[in-house]
Each structure stands twice: as structure tokens, then as C-alpha cells.
Amino acid sequence: MRLLLVEDTDDLAQTVLRFLRAEGHAVDHAGDAATATEAMAVAEYACVILDLGLPDGSGLEVLRARRRAGDRTPVLIATARDQISDRIAGLDAGADDYVVKPFDLRELSARIRAHARRGQGVPETRLVLGTLEVDRAAARLWKQGREIRLTAREWALFDALLGARGRVLSKSALEEVLGSFDALIEGNAVEVYVSRLRAKLGAGTIQTRRGLGYILP
């Protein structure tokens, strides 16, 4: 999944970035309100992790502005503010969830996955697709009972197609999944990873719609 982390404390941001990227997510980082606003306006994210106390403004104002603009991206507030009034203000501003620092990275990741699945309209975590059995929460899959190991980027691409199954995803949308603002990818990266997935999962698992993109039926 492509995520946006809005956090101005560099040590914490780097810790969260390393953890989420190790789980196979493409994660952009914004250290202030202006950068966060720009990123949310130009890129499509599965979930945004938003701090409230930013050096150039309030995370709540960033959230309110995006909701007024019609942005329905799931937003999880992660902040040191632990008063009930702060939680209420965050949820009323349009947040989908609220966690207080310090938080457990595994719980944060589970919450992100849950909100992203709901945002895709696919709340379930275990799926059966033909000969494939998938556990999205654990990022694992099996073919005819045998576990298939995927790299982080292979899983990211497969999970994006899984979340949109039955709909075509364009090459540019899949490039968004594979890369982030600070991680350039080769121009043929999507084709390369689709080819690798077909080799592991079966040639007909991912179908090409010429001129449109790719689809997981």
C-alpha cells in the first residue's frame, strides 16, 4: 500500500518509516502541514498517519481542509495529545482512528491495514481466489496449500490488485504503489513485477487490459 506519514519528529518518523517499509509499504513522509497538504492533493494514499502538532500549523486543519475538498482517504491520527477532548476533536474533524504516542508499531500497522481495507471496500482479511488462499493481515498467501513467498514489492503490487479486484488498475496507479517520492523506480518496474507474480502464482492470475492496465479477476 502507499501511505503518507505526517510527523515532524525525525527520530520517530525514521523508526515508523523503516518499520512500514519493511512490511512492504511505499511510504511518503511529510514533516510539516504544507508538505502534507501538497502530498495529499496530488497523490492517492491507502491511509494517512497524521500528527497534530506540526511546526507550521495544526494537523486538524490539514484534515479539515482535505475533508472539505471531498478527500475520503482514511486518516489515522497519531499524537501525544491524550485528552478526551483532543480525541473528540480529531474524530469530529474527520479522522477514522486515533492513537496516542508512544504506540506499538505492530498495532499501528494493524490499524492501518484495517482502515485501508475498509477504504477499498474489502474489510475481510482472509480470501480464497481460485487456487489461491490469501491472508492480507499477515501478508501471506498459499497456492494449492503450498505457501508462496513474495518480496515486499511483489506483495505490495499483488495487494493493490487484490484490493481492487474486478477493476483495472492503470500502470501509473501501480507505479504509485511501488514507489514513493524519495524512491525512484525504473520505467518498466510494473511489467517486471507483474511478470514475477505470474511466474509464482500462475500465468492467468493477473490479466492485462491492453492500453488500460492490469486486473485481478
VEXZAFI-706380 format. One record per residue (C-alpha): residue number from 1; x, y, z. Coordinates in steps of 0.001 Angstrom, whole numbers, m for minus. Each point is the difference from the previous one (the first is absolute). Layout:
% VEXZAFI-706380
pt roti: NUM&xx: X&yy: Y&zz: Z
...
% end
This chain:
% VEXZAFI-706380
pt roti: 1&xx: 0&yy: 0&zz: 0
pt roti: 2&xx: 1051&yy: 3598&zz: m496
pt roti: 3&xx: m129&yy: 1927&zz: 3279
pt roti: 4&xx: 729&yy: 3530&zz: 1151
pt roti: 5&xx: 1660&yy: 592&zz: 3368
pt roti: 6&xx: m364&yy: 3558&zz: 1312
pt roti: 7&xx: 2421&yy: 314&zz: 2905
pt roti: 8&xx: 2465&yy: 2789&zz: 884
pt roti: 9&xx: 2093&yy: m1896&zz: 2592
pt roti: 10&xx: 2752&yy: m1443&zz: m2167
pt roti: 11&xx: 1033&yy: m2916&zz: 2243
pt roti: 12&xx: m3564&yy: m1257&zz: 330
pt roti: 13&xx: m689&yy: 553&zz: m3695
pt roti: 14&xx: 3043&yy: m2039&zz: m1029
pt roti: 15&xx: m974&yy: m2826&zz: 2363
pt roti: 16&xx: m3536&yy: m164&zz: m1380
pt roti: 17&xx: 1211&yy: 306&zz: m3589
pt roti: 18&xx: 2453&yy: m2883&zz: 393
pt roti: 19&xx: m2639&yy: m2226&zz: 1591
pt roti: 20&xx: m2724&yy: 665&zz: m2572
pt roti: 21&xx: 2359&yy: m255&zz: m2960
pt roti: 22&xx: 1315&yy: m3307&zz: 1338
pt roti: 23&xx: m3607&yy: m1213&zz: m103
pt roti: 24&xx: m111&yy: 739&zz: m3710
pt roti: 25&xx: m1719&yy: 3384&zz: m12
pt roti: 26&xx: 1041&yy: 2987&zz: m2092
pt roti: 27&xx: 36&yy: 2861&zz: 2507
pt roti: 28&xx: 346&yy: 3722&zz: m676
pt roti: 29&xx: 1038&yy: 2292&zz: 2828
pt roti: 30&xx: m1110&yy: 3568&zz: 695
pt roti: 31&xx: 1526&yy: 1925&zz: 2884
pt roti: 32&xx: m2372&yy: 2967&zz: m21
pt roti: 33&xx: m3557&yy: 1009&zz: m860
pt roti: 34&xx: 850&yy: 1622&zz: m3332
pt roti: 35&xx: 1792&yy: m3088&zz: m1331
pt roti: 36&xx: m2783&yy: m2255&zz: 1265
pt roti: 37&xx: m2672&yy: 2103&zz: m1683
pt roti: 38&xx: 1872&yy: m45&zz: m3305
pt roti: 39&xx: 609&yy: m3747&zz: 162
pt roti: 40&xx: m3638&yy: m813&zz: 775
pt roti: 41&xx: m1140&yy: 2226&zz: m2861
pt roti: 42&xx: 2130&yy: m1666&zz: m2685
pt roti: 43&xx: 347&yy: m3656&zz: 1044
pt roti: 44&xx: m2457&yy: m2773&zz: 843
pt roti: 45&xx: 640&yy: m1736&zz: 3319
pt roti: 46&xx: m1479&yy: m3077&zz: 1622
pt roti: 47&xx: 369&yy: 1685&zz: 3407
pt roti: 48&xx: 1512&yy: 3124&zz: 1579
pt roti: 49&xx: 1674&yy: m47&zz: 3438
pt roti: 50&xx: m342&yy: 3551&zz: 1289
pt roti: 51&xx: 1658&yy: 1789&zz: 2919
pt roti: 52&xx: m1874&yy: 2984&zz: 1431
pt roti: 53&xx: 2829&yy: 2212&zz: 1227
pt roti: 54&xx: 1829&yy: 1113&zz: m3150
pt roti: 55&xx: 2546&yy: 2848&zz: m200
pt roti: 56&xx: m2011&yy: 2106&zz: m2455
pt roti: 57&xx: m3551&yy: m749&zz: 1065
pt roti: 58&xx: m2477&yy: m2489&zz: 1396
pt roti: 59&xx: m516&yy: m3478&zz: m1358
pt roti: 60&xx: m3699&yy: 493&zz: 702
pt roti: 61&xx: m113&yy: 2886&zz: m2478
pt roti: 62&xx: 1708&yy: m2143&zz: m2623
pt roti: 63&xx: m2614&yy: m2689&zz: 588
pt roti: 64&xx: m2950&yy: 2392&zz: m52
pt roti: 65&xx: 1202&yy: 1582&zz: m3247
pt roti: 66&xx: 330&yy: m3363&zz: m1726
pt roti: 67&xx: m3436&yy: m1121&zz: 1173
pt roti: 68&xx: m1517&yy: 3266&zz: m1261
pt roti: 69&xx: 1666&yy: m719&zz: m3355
pt roti: 70&xx: m1791&yy: m3356&zz: m94
pt roti: 71&xx: 3039&yy: m2143&zz: 824
pt roti: 72&xx: m1209&yy: m3263&zz: 1576
pt roti: 73&xx: 3434&yy: m1564&zz: 575
pt roti: 74&xx: 114&yy: m1845&zz: 3346
pt roti: 75&xx: 1875&yy: 2111&zz: 2566
pt roti: 76&xx: 1464&yy: m1342&zz: 3235
pt roti: 77&xx: 1069&yy: 2683&zz: 2480
pt roti: 78&xx: 3170&yy: m915&zz: 1930
pt roti: 79&xx: 789&yy: 2584&zz: 2645
pt roti: 80&xx: 1197&yy: 574&zz: 3556
pt roti: 81&xx: m3234&yy: 1845&zz: 811
pt roti: 82&xx: m1946&yy: m2416&zz: 2175
pt roti: 83&xx: m2903&yy: 2060&zz: 1352
pt roti: 84&xx: m3523&yy: m1164&zz: m782
pt roti: 85&xx: m708&yy: 3438&zz: m1463
pt roti: 86&xx: 2905&yy: m447&zz: m2438
pt roti: 87&xx: m1310&yy: m3393&zz: m1097
pt roti: 88&xx: m3488&yy: 1394&zz: m533
pt roti: 89&xx: 1367&yy: 2957&zz: m1986
pt roti: 90&xx: 2044&yy: m2322&zz: m2219
pt roti: 91&xx: m2865&yy: m2358&zz: m722
pt roti: 92&xx: m2416&yy: 2874&zz: m580
pt roti: 93&xx: 2471&yy: 1531&zz: m2465
pt roti: 94&xx: m282&yy: m3139&zz: m2110
pt roti: 95&xx: 2646&yy: m2388&zz: 1340
pt roti: 96&xx: m751&yy: m3714&zz: m230
pt roti: 97&xx: 2107&yy: m981&zz: 3005
pt roti: 98&xx: 2147&yy: 1474&zz: 2785
pt roti: 99&xx: 3066&yy: m1457&zz: 1731
pt roti: 100&xx: 2091&yy: 1576&zz: 2747
pt roti: 101&xx: 3803&yy: 52&zz: 70
pt roti: 102&xx: 1874&yy: m2060&zz: 925
pt roti: 103&xx: m1748&yy: m2659&zz: m2042
pt roti: 104&xx: 895&yy: m3557&zz: m949
pt roti: 105&xx: 1100&yy: m141&zz: m3630
pt roti: 106&xx: m1716&yy: m3347&zz: m535
pt roti: 107&xx: m3313&yy: 1422&zz: 1201
pt roti: 108&xx: 474&yy: 3086&zz: m2165
pt roti: 109&xx: 600&yy: m2218&zz: m3021
pt roti: 110&xx: m3072&yy: m2125&zz: 743
pt roti: 111&xx: m2178&yy: 3094&zz: 305
pt roti: 112&xx: 1366&yy: 1361&zz: m3293
pt roti: 113&xx: m783&yy: m3270&zz: m1785
pt roti: 114&xx: m3516&yy: m110&zz: 1432
pt roti: 115&xx: m830&yy: 3559&zz: m1084
pt roti: 116&xx: 1562&yy: m486&zz: m3430
pt roti: 117&xx: m2056&yy: m3169&zz: m546
pt roti: 118&xx: m3192&yy: 1782&zz: 966
pt roti: 119&xx: 930&yy: 2893&zz: m2277
pt roti: 120&xx: 298&yy: m2497&zz: m2859
pt roti: 121&xx: m3321&yy: m1586&zz: 936
pt roti: 122&xx: 1787&yy: m3278&zz: 867
pt roti: 123&xx: m218&yy: m321&zz: 3799
pt roti: 124&xx: 766&yy: m3732&zz: 176
pt roti: 125&xx: 3584&yy: m1143&zz: 549
pt roti: 126&xx: m120&yy: m3610&zz: m1230
pt roti: 127&xx: m1059&yy: m644&zz: m3574
pt roti: 128&xx: m185&yy: m2959&zz: m2363
pt roti: 129&xx: 530&yy: 763&zz: m3682
pt roti: 130&xx: m53&yy: m3153&zz: m2096
pt roti: 131&xx: 3024&yy: m2029&zz: 1091
pt roti: 132&xx: 1365&yy: 2871&zz: 2089
pt roti: 133&xx: m628&yy: 578&zz: 3701
pt roti: 134&xx: 1032&yy: 3434&zz: 1258
pt roti: 135&xx: 500&yy: 1434&zz: 3482
pt roti: 136&xx: 282&yy: 3757&zz: m527
pt roti: 137&xx: 582&yy: 742&zz: 3680
pt roti: 138&xx: 3064&yy: m2257&zz: 113
pt roti: 139&xx: 1081&yy: 776&zz: m3601
pt roti: 140&xx: 85&yy: m3712&zz: m836
pt roti: 141&xx: m1495&yy: m2109&zz: m2759
pt roti: 142&xx: m230&yy: m3657&zz: m986
pt roti: 143&xx: m590&yy: m1732&zz: m3318
pt roti: 144&xx: m1620&yy: m3404&zz: 264
pt roti: 145&xx: 1107&yy: m168&zz: 3623
pt roti: 146&xx: 3643&yy: 912&zz: m659
pt roti: 147&xx: 1175&yy: 3370&zz: 1308
pt roti: 148&xx: 1346&yy: 2370&zz: m2656
pt roti: 149&xx: 2667&yy: 2427&zz: 1179
pt roti: 150&xx: m223&yy: 3522&zz: m1410
pt roti: 151&xx: 2452&yy: 2864&zz: 340
pt roti: 152&xx: m1216&yy: 3235&zz: 1586
pt roti: 153&xx: m634&yy: 1682&zz: m3356
pt roti: 154&xx: m1591&yy: m3098&zz: m1516
pt roti: 155&xx: m2401&yy: m111&zz: 2923
pt roti: 156&xx: m708&yy: 3744&zz: m265
pt roti: 157&xx: m958&yy: m373&zz: m3655
pt roti: 158&xx: m2064&yy: m3130&zz: 587
pt roti: 159&xx: m1792&yy: 1545&zz: 2987
pt roti: 160&xx: m903&yy: 3078&zz: m2049
pt roti: 161&xx: m1521&yy: m2181&zz: m2718
pt roti: 162&xx: m1734&yy: m2068&zz: 2664
pt roti: 163&xx: m1570&yy: 3089&zz: 1567
pt roti: 164&xx: m1287&yy: 1052&zz: m3429
pt roti: 165&xx: m874&yy: m3482&zz: m1233
pt roti: 166&xx: m2436&yy: 66&zz: m2861
pt roti: 167&xx: 1171&yy: 3510&zz: m959
pt roti: 168&xx: 2860&yy: 991&zz: m2283
pt roti: 169&xx: 2930&yy: 1827&zz: 1584
pt roti: 170&xx: 2052&yy: 2142&zz: m2354
pt roti: 171&xx: 3762&yy: m281&zz: m275
pt roti: 172&xx: 373&yy: 3444&zz: 1584
pt roti: 173&xx: m2148&yy: m1054&zz: 2974
pt roti: 174&xx: 2194&yy: m3052&zz: 537
pt roti: 175&xx: 3135&yy: 2134&zz: m311
pt roti: 176&xx: m1417&yy: 2065&zz: 2866
pt roti: 177&xx: m203&yy: m3192&zz: 2039
pt roti: 178&xx: 3555&yy: m1085&zz: m772
pt roti: 179&xx: 1698&yy: 3313&zz: 546
pt roti: 180&xx: m84&yy: 3007&zz: 2281
pt roti: 181&xx: 1190&yy: 3572&zz: m437
pt roti: 182&xx: 3513&yy: m863&zz: 1192
pt roti: 183&xx: 323&yy: m3401&zz: m1675
pt roti: 184&xx: 213&yy: 84&zz: m3795
pt roti: 185&xx: m938&yy: m3119&zz: m1947
pt roti: 186&xx: 889&yy: m1087&zz: m3515
pt roti: 187&xx: m2466&yy: 731&zz: m2780
pt roti: 188&xx: m717&yy: m3699&zz: m579
pt roti: 189&xx: m264&yy: m925&zz: 3693
pt roti: 190&xx: m3706&yy: m808&zz: m167
pt roti: 191&xx: 498&yy: m2403&zz: m2911
pt roti: 192&xx: 2920&yy: m1643&zz: 1812
pt roti: 193&xx: m1949&yy: m596&zz: 3220
pt roti: 194&xx: m3130&yy: m1147&zz: m1815
pt roti: 195&xx: 2157&yy: m2521&zz: m1865
pt roti: 196&xx: 1516&yy: m1231&zz: 3272
pt roti: 197&xx: m3438&yy: m382&zz: 1578
pt roti: 198&xx: m1297&yy: m1951&zz: m2989
pt roti: 199&xx: 2985&yy: m2319&zz: 223
pt roti: 200&xx: m747&yy: m710&zz: 3665
pt roti: 201&xx: m3807&yy: m4&zz: m26
pt roti: 202&xx: m931&yy: m1130&zz: m3489
pt roti: 203&xx: m41&yy: 1673&zz: m3409
pt roti: 204&xx: m3710&yy: 806&zz: 105
pt roti: 205&xx: m88&yy: 1407&zz: 3526
pt roti: 206&xx: 587&yy: 3594&zz: m1120
pt roti: 207&xx: m1527&yy: 1006&zz: m3315
pt roti: 208&xx: 1099&yy: 2836&zz: m2287
pt roti: 209&xx: m2532&yy: 2411&zz: m1453
pt roti: 210&xx: 1926&yy: 1464&zz: m2905
pt roti: 211&xx: 213&yy: 3763&zz: 181
pt roti: 212&xx: m1756&yy: 27&zz: 3390
pt roti: 213&xx: 2022&yy: m1908&zz: 2585
pt roti: 214&xx: m261&yy: m3189&zz: 2036
pt roti: 215&xx: m2787&yy: m1844&zz: 1788
pt roti: 216&xx: m348&yy: m2817&zz: 2518
pt roti: 217&xx: m3289&yy: m1641&zz: m1053
% end
